[in-house]
Amino acid sequence: MIVTVCIGSSCHLKGSREIIEKLQYLLQEKGLDKEVELKGSFCMGECVNGVCVKVNDTLFSLCPEKVEQFFEEEILNRLT
């Protein structure tokens, strides 16, 4: 699985760095850092809402406060 987080200027201002740090921590904590590739990307063209995060080919809009919920629903559920 590939998870890509936008690190462009708009998403950076909305908390992309914090999102990446939280996702890195959760992946390591669950022992999934070998199964999930976490990448950064510049603008994905969907800057209006929150930080753009893509799981494989599905695009999401995320805020730092929702990372744990997103991780459980969109990453863990896809791996099981």
Secondary structure, 3 states (H helix, E strand, C coil): CEEEEECCHHHHHCCHHHHHHHHHHHHHHCCCCCCCEEEEECCCCCCCCCEEEEECCEEEEECHHHHHHHHHHHHHHHHC
